[in-house]
């Protein structure tokens, strides 16, 4: 996507915000334009700008879905069944996806599945001759609603994940939300945890969390979310979903269902024909 197109998308999003807000009262005269802005309204407007700017730019630069990515309940379940895995968890109002994170030579493969609202935009990792880049993400970016897969390698495989405690879960989640820089957030806190065991014996720890997103304009955007943490293969895997504080009450059940639907698997994937390394015809 060209820079010009990215700028156009951003302008359209910002114009949409301006058109939908009561923060500005604009009166034209023959000599001047007067603008009346209350402090609270201006802050709300800038918060919307910050959220939309970040998410629209991310969406504009996101990679298109590769041929390997699969969505739709029947197709997703068929793919999972081909690996001998349970069907996807699909709460009411959501639709599932499944994809292999780590098709390229620079990552180890993980089969990732979770469900998301059907109108969310989904992006996937991109692959070229040098390997794989990016991650699996879904979101309604203009509203600040996102769900993102993150791989955290340093801890390796963690046994008894449910015993690690909030400090460890905070470490994993802070790494997840700070991929674009550690100076992009503050006041991170895990507020609640709950452990789930699956029919295959996997452990997932569901965490409620909150933090402040720092903007280049010098103000903060409060965000709340729900994440699911597990350890399959030689790493920690995280699916974190979040939205702005003002939308959290409405979106909490959706974010909780997204986190609850997250599953990932590593066994036997090194032989899959979906891997770039096993497909010499791709590059």
Buried (B, 14 or more C-beta within 10 A) or exposed (E): EEEEEBEEBBEEBBEBBBEEEEBEEEEEEEEEEEEEEEEEBEEBBBBBBBBBBBBBBBBBEBBEBBEBBBBEBEEBBEBBEEBEBBEBBBBEEBBBBBBBBBBBEEBBBBBBBBBBBEEBBBBBBBBEEEBBEBBBBBBBBBBBBBBBBBBBEEBEEBEEBBEBEBEBBBBBBBBBBBEEEEEBBEEBEBEEBBEBEEEEEBBBBBBBBBBBBBBEEEEBBBBBBBBBBBBBBEBBBBBBBBBBBBBBEEBBEBBBBBBBBBBBBBEEBEEBEBBBBEBEEBE
